[in-house]
C-alpha cells in the first residue's frame, strides 16, 4: 500500500486546499500550488502560495504576540510544560506525521517514523528543560566614580531576541522545523515558519498541533510558498529580528544580502561535502554498513552525508567493492512499501541533477561500480559508488545531495587529513579506526563542525551542530542552540 494508512493522514489530505496559519487562525490562500508524491507523481494537496502581503500579516501577528501578556508574562515553568505538551501531541500523531513525511518527501517509513519524528519530539522535550534555566549573572563592576556613599552594582538579563523567521529545507521537514521552533519558544521568541515548497505538509499539520497544545495566537505562524517570494519577503522584513535557515549555500548567500537592511541576526546551516576517512585498521564489518548509512540514508539527501570516502590504500579496493555490493543490495521503492530501504529523490528534476554529476564523472574517467537512474520512476536513483575520481572533478567539489559516494585511496594519515580538508565546506566528517590514539589525532586535525568516530550521522538534541567555511554560520542544538534566540541586557544601578 502506498497511500496513507492512518486516519489522521487521510483526514488531513481530505480537507482540501491548505491555507496559512496566521495569528492563531487559518486564512484562505488567494493562490495555491500543488505538492506531489515523488514516488508516484500523484498530487497530494493544493497549498497556499504566500507572498509579501502574507509575510507582513504573519510578522505583525508574531510581533503582537511577542508583547502580549499571554506569552510575554508566561512563567518559565508554564512555557516548559507547553513545550512538553507539544512533544506529547506530536508523539500521539507520530504515525500520521510519518506518513505525510513519506508521501511528501519520499523518505522511507523507517526513517520518518523511527528516526525523524522521534527526533522532533526529542527537540521539544530537550528545550522544555531549558525554559526554566535561562539565567543572567551578577557582576561587581570596577566603577570608582559613584557619588559619595554609593556604589554601582550590575546584573544581566537574558531576553528573547524577538520575531524569528525560520526557513527549513525539504529533506527532513518536521525535524528541521522542531530544531528551530523548540529553542526559540523556550527563549520566549515568536516565529514565522516557512517550510520548503517541495515539502510543506507536515508544517501545516504541526500548526494544528501547536494550537491544540495551547500555544497563544500568533506565537507561531506558518506560511507556505516559494522561497523567492515569501522566503525573500521574510528575509528582508524589518519586523524580523532573527533569521534561521537550513539549506543550500547559494540560498544562504542570498539571505545574507536580504538581511542587511535591519542587520538581523543570522544562523545559517548550509551545504556540506563531508569526508569519511577509513584507516588501515578499521573494522570493515562495522565500517561498510556505517559508511553506507552515512552517505545513502534518506537517499543521500542529508547535509552531512559522507560522500567523499578516503580509504587507506591497503583496504581501498576491498572497501569500494564491498560498498558497491552493499549499495546494489539496497531495495528501492515507495517509502510506505514493505521492505523499502531507499525511496525516491525529492523530484525528477533533482534526480536529473544528481545523475548529471555521475555522468560527468564517468566521462572524465571515473569508474562507476554501482548505481544510476532507476526504471522505478522518474525520481528514483540507485545508490552510486565511484572510484578513479580526481580532486578537481565537480562531483568531488560540489554538494550533490544524492546517494553518490566516491572512494579515493591514501597512503598515510597526513595525506588523509590533507585530502579530507581539501574543501570549502566544513560541516562534518567521520574517522573509522580501532586505534584510540588515531581517533583523537584525526578528529582534532579534521576541519569540521562535527567529527564522528566509527559512526556517521549520529544526532541528538544536546549535541551542538554547526559548520565551518561554506557550511554556514552558528551552531544549533545544545545550549548553543538556545543562545541563538537570546540577547543580553546589562543593568547597572547606583545604590
C-alpha positions as CSV (number, residue, x, y, z in Angstrom):
1,X,0.0,0.0,0.0
2,X,1.5,3.4,-1.0
3,X,-1.3,5.7,0.3
4,X,-1.9,6.9,3.8
5,X,-2.9,4.2,6.2
6,X,-3.7,6.3,9.3
7,X,-7.0,8.1,9.8
8,X,-5.1,11.2,10.7
9,X,-3.1,11.4,7.4
10,X,-6.2,10.6,5.4
11,X,-8.3,13.2,7.1
12,X,-5.6,15.8,6.7
13,X,-5.3,15.2,3.0
14,X,-9.1,15.2,2.5
15,X,-9.6,18.7,3.9
16,X,-9.0,20.3,0.6
17,X,-6.7,23.3,-0.3
18,X,-4.5,24.4,2.6
19,X,-4.3,27.9,3.8
20,X,-2.0,29.9,6.1
21,X,-1.8,29.8,9.9
22,X,-1.6,33.4,11.0
23,X,-2.4,34.8,14.4
24,X,-3.9,31.6,15.6
25,X,-6.4,31.1,12.8
26,X,-6.5,29.6,9.3
27,X,-6.6,32.1,6.4
28,X,-7.7,31.2,2.9
29,X,-4.9,31.4,0.4
30,X,-5.6,33.6,-2.7
31,X,-3.4,31.4,-4.8
32,X,-2.2,27.8,-4.4
33,X,0.3,25.3,-5.9
34,X,0.4,21.5,-5.8
35,X,2.7,19.3,-3.8
36,X,3.3,15.7,-5.1
37,X,4.4,12.3,-4.0
38,X,7.8,12.0,-5.7
39,X,7.5,8.2,-5.9
40,X,4.3,8.2,-8.0
41,X,3.9,11.8,-9.2
42,X,0.4,11.9,-7.7
43,X,-0.8,15.2,-6.4
44,X,-1.2,15.2,-2.6
45,X,-2.7,18.6,-2.0
46,X,-3.0,22.2,-3.0
47,X,-1.2,24.5,-0.6
48,X,-1.2,28.3,-0.2
49,X,1.3,30.4,-2.2
50,X,2.2,33.2,0.2
51,X,3.8,36.4,-0.8
52,X,4.7,39.8,0.7
53,X,1.2,40.6,2.0
54,X,1.1,37.3,3.9
55,X,4.6,37.8,5.2
56,X,3.5,41.3,6.5
57,X,0.5,39.8,8.2
58,X,2.4,36.9,9.8
59,X,5.2,39.2,11.1
60,X,2.6,41.6,12.5
61,X,0.9,38.7,14.3
62,X,4.2,37.4,15.7
63,X,5.2,41.0,16.8
64,X,1.9,41.4,18.6
65,X,2.2,38.0,20.3
66,X,5.7,38.9,21.5
67,X,4.4,41.7,23.6
68,X,1.1,40.0,24.6
69,X,0.7,39.1,28.3
70,X,-0.3,35.6,27.4
71,X,3.2,35.0,26.1
72,X,5.5,37.6,27.4
73,X,4.3,37.1,31.0
74,X,4.1,33.3,30.8
75,X,6.2,31.8,33.6
76,X,9.2,29.7,32.6
77,X,7.6,26.6,34.1
78,X,4.5,27.1,32.1
79,X,6.5,27.5,28.9
80,X,8.3,24.3,29.7
81,X,5.0,22.5,30.2
82,X,3.8,23.8,26.9
83,X,6.8,22.6,25.1
84,X,6.4,19.1,26.7
85,X,2.7,19.1,25.7
86,X,3.7,19.8,22.1
87,X,6.0,16.8,22.2
88,X,3.3,14.6,23.6
89,X,0.9,15.6,20.8
90,X,3.5,15.0,18.1
91,X,4.1,11.6,19.7
92,X,0.3,10.9,19.6
93,X,0.2,11.8,15.9
94,X,3.6,10.1,15.1
95,X,2.1,7.6,12.6
96,X,0.1,10.2,10.7
97,X,3.0,12.7,10.6
98,X,5.4,10.0,9.4
99,X,3.1,9.0,6.6
100,X,2.8,12.6,5.5
101,X,6.6,13.0,5.5
102,X,7.0,9.8,3.4
103,X,4.3,10.9,0.9
104,X,5.5,14.5,0.6
105,X,9.3,13.9,0.6
106,X,9.9,10.3,-0.5
107,X,11.8,9.1,2.6
108,X,11.2,5.6,3.9
109,X,8.7,4.8,6.7
110,X,11.5,3.6,8.9
111,X,13.4,6.9,8.5
112,X,10.4,9.0,9.2
113,X,8.7,7.0,12.0
114,X,11.7,5.7,13.9
115,X,14.3,8.5,13.4
116,X,13.0,11.9,12.3
117,X,9.6,12.1,14.1
118,X,11.2,10.9,17.4
119,X,14.0,13.4,16.7
120,X,11.4,16.2,16.5
121,X,9.8,15.0,19.8
122,X,13.2,15.0,21.4
123,X,13.9,18.6,20.4
124,X,10.8,19.9,22.2
125,X,11.4,17.8,25.3
126,X,15.1,18.8,25.5
127,X,14.4,22.5,25.2
128,X,11.4,22.2,27.6
129,X,14.1,21.6,30.2
130,X,16.0,24.7,29.2
131,X,12.9,27.1,29.6
132,X,13.4,27.2,33.4
133,X,17.2,27.6,33.2
134,X,17.7,30.9,31.4
135,X,19.6,33.0,33.8
136,X,21.7,36.1,33.9
137,X,24.6,36.9,36.3
138,X,25.5,39.4,39.0
139,X,28.6,41.5,38.2
140,X,30.7,43.7,40.6
141,X,31.8,46.4,38.2
142,X,35.1,48.3,38.6
143,X,33.5,51.7,38.6
144,X,35.0,54.1,41.1
145,X,33.3,57.4,40.4
146,X,29.9,56.8,42.1
147,X,28.6,59.6,44.3
148,X,30.0,59.6,47.9
149,X,28.4,56.9,50.0
150,X,27.1,55.0,47.0
151,X,28.4,52.3,44.7
152,X,27.5,50.6,41.5
153,X,26.0,47.1,41.2
154,X,25.2,45.3,38.0
155,X,23.4,42.3,36.6
156,X,22.5,40.9,33.2
157,X,19.1,39.8,31.8
158,X,18.6,37.3,29.1
159,X,15.8,38.3,26.8
160,X,14.2,36.9,23.7
161,X,15.7,38.2,20.5
162,X,12.3,39.0,19.1
163,X,10.4,37.8,16.0
164,X,12.2,34.9,14.2
165,X,11.8,33.8,10.6
166,X,12.6,30.1,10.4
167,X,13.1,28.8,6.9
168,X,13.5,25.0,6.7
169,X,14.6,22.6,4.0
170,X,12.8,19.7,2.2
171,X,15.0,16.8,3.3
172,X,13.8,16.5,6.9
173,X,10.9,18.9,7.2
174,X,9.4,18.3,10.6
175,X,12.7,17.6,12.3
176,X,14.3,20.8,11.0
177,X,11.3,22.8,12.0
178,X,11.4,21.4,15.5
179,X,15.2,22.1,15.7
180,X,14.4,25.8,15.2
181,X,11.0,26.2,16.9
182,X,11.8,24.4,20.2
183,X,14.8,26.6,21.3
184,X,13.2,29.8,20.0
185,X,10.0,29.1,22.0
186,X,12.0,28.1,25.1
187,X,13.7,31.5,24.8
188,X,10.4,33.3,24.6
189,X,10.6,34.3,20.9
190,X,7.7,34.3,18.4
191,X,8.1,32.9,14.9
192,X,7.1,32.7,11.3
193,X,7.8,29.2,10.0
194,X,8.3,28.9,6.2
195,X,8.6,25.2,5.1
196,X,10.2,24.3,1.8
197,X,7.8,24.4,-1.2
198,X,8.6,20.8,-2.0
199,X,7.5,19.5,1.4
200,X,5.0,21.9,3.1
201,X,2.5,19.4,4.6
202,X,4.0,18.4,7.9
203,X,4.4,22.1,8.9
204,X,0.7,22.6,8.3
205,X,-0.1,19.5,10.5
206,X,2.2,21.0,13.1
207,X,0.3,24.2,13.2
208,X,-2.8,22.3,14.3
209,X,-0.8,20.5,17.0
210,X,0.6,23.8,18.3
211,X,-2.9,25.2,18.5
212,X,-4.2,22.1,20.4
213,X,-1.3,22.3,22.8
214,X,-2.4,25.8,23.8
215,X,0.2,28.0,22.2
216,X,-1.1,31.6,22.3
217,X,-2.3,33.0,19.0
218,X,0.5,34.5,16.8
219,X,3.4,32.9,18.7
220,X,4.0,30.6,15.7
221,X,2.7,31.4,12.2
222,X,3.1,29.1,9.2
223,X,3.4,30.4,5.7
224,X,3.8,28.0,2.7
225,X,5.1,29.2,-0.7
226,X,8.1,29.7,-2.8
227,X,11.5,30.8,-1.4
228,X,11.9,33.6,-3.9
229,X,8.5,35.0,-3.0
230,X,7.6,34.6,0.7
231,X,11.0,33.5,1.8
232,X,12.7,36.5,0.4
233,X,10.0,38.8,1.9
234,X,10.6,37.3,5.3
235,X,14.4,37.6,5.0
236,X,14.2,41.3,4.1
237,X,11.3,42.2,6.5
238,X,12.2,44.9,9.0
239,X,10.0,43.3,11.6
240,X,12.1,40.2,11.7
241,X,14.9,40.3,14.3
242,X,16.4,36.9,13.6
243,X,16.6,34.6,10.6
244,X,17.4,31.0,11.0
245,X,17.9,28.9,7.8
246,X,18.9,25.5,6.8
247,X,19.5,24.8,3.1
248,X,21.9,25.4,0.2
249,X,25.0,27.7,0.4
250,X,23.7,29.6,-2.7
251,X,20.5,30.5,-0.9
252,X,22.4,31.3,2.3
253,X,24.4,33.9,0.4
254,X,21.2,35.5,-0.9
255,X,19.8,35.6,2.6
256,X,22.9,37.4,3.9
257,X,22.2,40.2,1.4
258,X,18.5,40.3,2.2
259,X,19.1,40.5,5.9
260,X,21.4,43.5,5.8
261,X,18.5,46.1,5.8
262,X,18.0,45.9,9.6
263,X,21.1,43.9,10.3
264,X,19.0,40.9,11.5
265,X,20.9,38.2,13.3
266,X,21.5,35.0,11.2
267,X,22.0,31.3,11.8
268,X,22.8,29.5,8.6
269,X,23.3,25.8,8.3
270,X,24.4,25.4,4.7
271,X,25.8,22.8,2.4
272,X,28.4,20.1,3.1
273,X,30.9,17.8,1.4
274,X,31.8,15.6,4.3
275,X,34.7,13.2,4.2
276,X,34.7,9.7,5.8
277,X,38.3,8.6,6.5
278,X,38.9,4.8,6.7
279,X,42.2,3.9,8.3
280,X,44.1,0.6,7.6
281,X,43.0,-0.9,11.0
282,X,39.3,-0.1,10.5
283,X,36.8,-3.0,11.2
284,X,35.3,-3.3,7.8
285,X,32.3,-5.3,9.1
286,X,31.4,-2.2,11.0
287,X,32.7,0.3,8.5
288,X,31.0,-0.8,5.3
289,X,27.4,-0.5,6.6
290,X,28.3,2.5,8.7
291,X,29.8,4.4,5.8
292,X,26.9,3.3,3.6
293,X,24.4,4.7,6.0
294,X,26.3,7.9,6.2
295,X,26.1,8.6,2.5
296,X,23.0,6.7,1.4
297,X,20.5,7.3,4.2
298,X,17.4,9.3,3.1
299,X,18.7,8.7,-0.5
300,X,21.7,10.8,0.2
301,X,19.6,13.9,0.8
302,X,21.4,14.7,4.1
303,X,23.6,17.8,4.6
304,X,26.3,15.8,6.5
305,X,26.3,12.9,4.0
306,X,29.8,11.3,4.0
307,X,30.1,11.4,0.2
308,X,33.9,11.7,0.0
309,X,35.4,8.4,1.3
310,X,39.1,8.2,1.7
311,X,40.5,4.8,2.5
312,X,44.0,3.6,3.2
313,X,45.4,2.0,0.1
314,X,45.7,-1.4,1.8
315,X,41.9,-1.5,2.2
316,X,40.6,0.9,-0.5
317,X,39.8,-1.7,-3.2
318,X,38.2,-4.0,-0.7
319,X,36.1,-1.2,0.8
320,X,35.0,0.1,-2.6
321,X,33.9,-3.4,-3.8
322,X,32.1,-4.1,-0.5
323,X,30.4,-0.7,-0.5
324,X,29.2,-1.2,-4.1
325,X,27.9,-4.6,-3.2
326,X,26.0,-3.1,-0.3
327,X,24.6,-0.4,-2.5
328,X,23.4,-2.9,-5.0
329,X,21.6,-4.8,-2.2
330,X,19.6,-1.8,-1.1
331,X,16.0,-2.1,-2.2
332,X,14.4,1.0,-3.9
333,X,10.7,1.6,-3.7
334,X,7.9,3.7,-2.3
335,X,8.6,4.7,1.3
336,X,5.4,3.1,2.6
337,X,6.0,-0.2,0.8
338,X,7.3,-3.1,2.9
339,X,11.0,-3.8,2.6
340,X,12.0,-0.5,1.1
341,X,15.5,0.7,2.0
342,X,15.6,3.8,-0.1
343,X,12.8,5.9,-1.5
344,X,13.0,8.3,-4.5
345,X,14.8,11.6,-4.6
346,X,12.6,14.6,-3.9
347,X,11.6,15.0,-7.6
348,X,12.5,14.3,-11.2
349,X,14.5,17.5,-11.6
350,X,16.7,16.7,-8.6
351,X,17.2,13.1,-9.9
352,X,18.4,14.6,-13.2
353,X,20.8,16.9,-11.3
354,X,22.3,14.0,-9.4
355,X,22.6,11.9,-12.5
356,X,24.5,14.7,-14.3
357,X,27.2,14.6,-11.7
358,X,27.7,10.8,-12.1
359,X,27.6,11.1,-15.9
360,X,30.2,13.9,-15.9
361,X,32.5,11.9,-13.6
362,X,32.2,8.8,-15.9
363,X,33.1,10.9,-18.9
364,X,36.1,12.3,-17.1
365,X,37.5,8.8,-16.4
366,X,35.9,7.7,-13.1
367,X,34.6,4.2,-12.8
368,X,31.0,3.7,-11.7
369,X,30.8,0.5,-9.7
370,X,27.1,0.7,-8.9
371,X,24.1,3.0,-9.2
372,X,22.4,5.4,-11.5
373,X,18.8,6.3,-12.6
374,X,16.3,3.6,-11.9
375,X,13.4,2.5,-14.0
376,X,11.1,2.5,-11.0
377,X,10.1,6.1,-11.8
378,X,11.5,9.5,-12.8
379,X,12.6,10.4,-9.3
380,X,14.4,7.1,-8.4
381,X,18.2,6.9,-8.3
382,X,20.1,3.7,-7.3
383,X,23.0,4.5,-4.9
384,X,26.2,5.0,-6.8
385,X,29.8,4.2,-5.9
386,X,32.7,5.6,-8.0
387,X,36.4,5.1,-8.0
388,X,39.2,6.7,-10.0
389,X,38.0,10.2,-9.2
390,X,40.2,13.3,-9.1
391,X,40.0,16.1,-6.6
392,X,39.2,18.7,-9.3
393,X,36.1,16.9,-10.5
394,X,32.8,18.7,-9.8
395,X,31.4,15.6,-8.0
396,X,34.3,16.0,-5.5
397,X,34.0,19.7,-5.1
398,X,30.2,20.4,-5.0
399,X,27.4,19.1,-2.8
400,X,25.4,16.5,-4.8
401,X,22.7,15.9,-2.2
402,X,22.0,12.4,-3.5
403,X,23.2,8.8,-2.9
404,X,26.6,9.2,-4.6
405,X,29.9,8.1,-2.9
406,X,33.4,8.3,-4.2
407,X,36.3,6.1,-2.8
408,X,39.8,7.5,-3.0
409,X,43.0,5.9,-1.6
410,X,45.6,7.5,0.6
411,X,49.0,6.3,1.9
412,X,49.3,7.9,5.4
413,X,47.4,9.9,8.0
414,X,48.9,13.2,6.9
415,X,47.7,12.7,3.3
416,X,44.3,11.6,4.6
417,X,43.9,14.8,6.6
418,X,45.0,16.9,3.6
419,X,42.5,15.2,1.3
420,X,39.7,15.4,3.8
421,X,40.3,19.1,4.4
422,X,40.6,20.0,0.7
423,X,37.1,21.5,0.6
424,X,35.4,24.9,1.0
425,X,32.9,23.2,3.3
426,X,33.3,22.0,6.9
427,X,30.1,20.6,8.2
428,X,31.0,17.1,9.4
429,X,33.5,14.2,9.0
430,X,34.0,10.7,10.3
431,X,37.0,8.6,11.1
432,X,37.0,4.8,11.1
433,X,39.7,3.2,13.2
434,X,40.3,0.8,16.1
435,X,43.1,3.0,17.5
436,X,42.1,5.4,20.2
437,X,45.2,7.5,19.6
438,X,44.4,7.7,15.9
439,X,40.8,8.7,16.7
440,X,41.9,11.6,18.8
441,X,44.6,12.8,16.4
442,X,42.4,12.7,13.4
443,X,39.4,14.2,15.0
444,X,41.5,17.2,16.1
445,X,43.1,17.6,12.7
446,X,39.9,17.5,10.6
447,X,38.3,20.9,9.8
448,X,34.6,20.2,10.5
449,X,31.9,21.2,13.0
450,X,31.2,17.6,13.9
451,X,33.6,14.6,13.8
452,X,32.3,11.1,14.4
453,X,34.5,8.1,15.1
454,X,33.3,4.7,13.9
455,X,29.9,6.2,13.1
456,X,28.4,8.8,10.8
457,X,25.2,10.9,11.1
458,X,24.6,10.4,14.8
459,X,22.5,13.2,16.2
460,X,20.8,14.1,19.5
461,X,19.3,17.4,20.7
462,X,22.1,18.0,23.2
463,X,24.9,17.7,20.6
464,X,25.9,21.1,19.0
465,X,25.7,21.0,15.2
466,X,27.3,23.7,13.0
467,X,29.8,24.1,10.2
468,X,32.9,25.9,9.0
469,X,33.6,27.7,5.8
470,X,30.7,27.5,3.2
471,X,28.8,25.2,5.6
472,X,27.4,28.2,7.4
473,X,27.3,30.4,10.5
474,X,26.4,29.5,14.0
475,X,25.5,26.3,15.9
476,X,22.2,24.6,16.5
477,X,21.3,22.1,19.3
478,X,22.5,22.0,22.8
479,X,23.0,25.1,25.0
480,X,24.4,26.9,21.9
481,X,21.1,26.4,20.1
482,X,19.3,28.3,22.8
483,X,21.8,31.2,22.6
484,X,20.7,31.8,19.0
485,X,17.4,33.2,20.3
486,X,18.6,35.3,23.3
487,X,20.1,38.7,23.8
488,X,21.9,40.0,26.8
489,X,20.9,43.2,28.6
490,X,23.2,44.8,31.2
491,X,21.6,46.6,34.1
492,X,23.9,48.9,36.1
493,X,22.5,50.5,39.2
494,X,24.0,53.1,41.6
495,X,22.7,52.2,45.1
